[in-house]
Amino acid sequence: MLEALSFSLKNLLLPGVVTIIVGFLCSLVRLYIHQIKDEQLRRFLQRLVEAAEQIYGAGQGAAKYEYVVRQAQRQGHQPTRTDIEAAVFRTNSEQKGAV
């Protein structure tokens, strides 16, 4: 009888535990994919900022900003002003470090 009860508990608990583990693993995978996409967008925006700097030169911030927004939108991205400003900051920081 005790064995039957033990077997019944295992049959009830095991699927629940497996479901929890699978749910947790799916959440981790989604988080990892999101981080990869964020990093890819950061690199993409930084390349656009660098290209805008080459095309427009010093100053002309509004024109460079519009260039980055247009090019990003052509690729299906909707960057925020904060995303672009962060890319500008990283680009400027790298340029100052290289000098």
C-alpha positions as CSV (number, residue, x, y, z in Angstrom):
1,M,0.0,0.0,0.0
2,L,2.8,2.4,0.9
3,E,4.5,1.6,-2.5
4,A,1.3,2.3,-4.3
5,L,1.0,5.7,-2.5
6,S,4.6,6.5,-3.3
7,F,4.1,5.6,-6.9
8,S,1.0,7.8,-7.1
9,L,2.8,10.7,-5.6
10,K,5.6,10.3,-8.1
11,N,3.1,10.3,-10.9
12,L,1.5,13.4,-9.6
13,L,4.6,15.4,-8.8
14,L,6.9,14.5,-11.6
15,P,4.9,16.2,-14.4
16,G,4.6,19.3,-12.3
17,V,8.3,19.4,-11.6
18,V,9.2,18.8,-15.2
19,T,6.8,21.6,-16.3
20,I,8.4,24.0,-13.9
21,I,11.9,23.2,-15.1
22,V,10.9,23.5,-18.8
23,G,9.2,26.8,-18.1
24,F,12.3,28.1,-16.4
25,L,14.6,26.9,-19.2
26,C,12.3,28.6,-21.8
27,S,12.5,31.9,-19.8
28,L,16.3,31.7,-19.8
29,V,16.4,31.0,-23.6
30,R,14.1,34.0,-24.2
31,L,16.2,36.2,-22.0
32,Y,19.4,35.1,-23.8
33,I,17.8,35.7,-27.3
34,H,16.7,39.2,-26.1
35,Q,20.2,40.0,-24.9
36,I,21.7,38.9,-28.3
37,K,19.2,41.0,-30.2
38,D,20.0,44.0,-28.0
39,E,23.7,43.6,-28.6
40,Q,23.2,43.3,-32.3
41,L,21.1,46.5,-32.4
42,R,23.8,48.3,-30.3
43,R,26.5,47.3,-32.8
44,F,24.3,48.2,-35.8
45,L,23.5,51.6,-34.4
46,Q,27.1,52.3,-33.6
47,R,28.1,51.4,-37.2
48,L,25.4,53.8,-38.4
49,V,26.7,56.6,-36.1
50,E,30.2,56.0,-37.3
51,A,29.0,56.2,-41.0
52,A,27.1,59.4,-40.3
53,E,30.2,60.9,-38.7
54,Q,32.2,60.0,-41.9
55,I,29.5,61.4,-44.2
56,Y,28.6,64.6,-42.4
57,G,31.8,65.3,-40.5
58,A,32.0,67.4,-37.3
59,G,28.8,69.2,-36.2
60,Q,25.5,68.8,-38.1
61,G,24.1,66.6,-35.3
62,A,20.6,66.9,-36.5
63,A,21.5,65.7,-40.0
64,K,23.5,62.8,-38.6
65,Y,20.6,61.8,-36.2
66,E,18.2,61.8,-39.1
67,Y,20.5,59.7,-41.2
68,V,20.8,57.1,-38.4
69,V,17.1,57.0,-37.9
70,R,16.3,56.6,-41.6
71,Q,18.9,53.9,-42.1
72,A,17.8,52.0,-39.0
73,Q,14.1,52.2,-40.1
74,R,15.1,50.9,-43.6
75,Q,16.4,47.8,-41.9
76,G,13.2,47.4,-39.8
77,H,14.5,48.9,-36.5
78,Q,12.8,51.6,-34.5
79,P,15.7,53.0,-32.4
80,T,14.9,55.4,-29.6
81,R,16.8,58.7,-29.1
82,T,18.4,57.1,-26.1
83,D,19.7,54.2,-28.2
84,I,21.2,56.5,-30.7
85,E,22.7,58.8,-28.0
86,A,24.3,55.8,-26.3
87,A,25.9,54.8,-29.7
88,V,27.2,58.3,-30.1
89,F,28.6,58.3,-26.6
90,R,30.4,54.9,-27.2
91,T,31.7,56.1,-30.6
92,N,33.0,59.3,-29.0
93,S,34.6,57.4,-26.1
94,E,36.4,55.1,-28.5
95,Q,37.7,58.0,-30.6
96,K,39.0,59.7,-27.5
97,G,40.7,56.5,-26.3
98,A,42.3,56.1,-29.7
99,V,43.9,59.5,-29.8
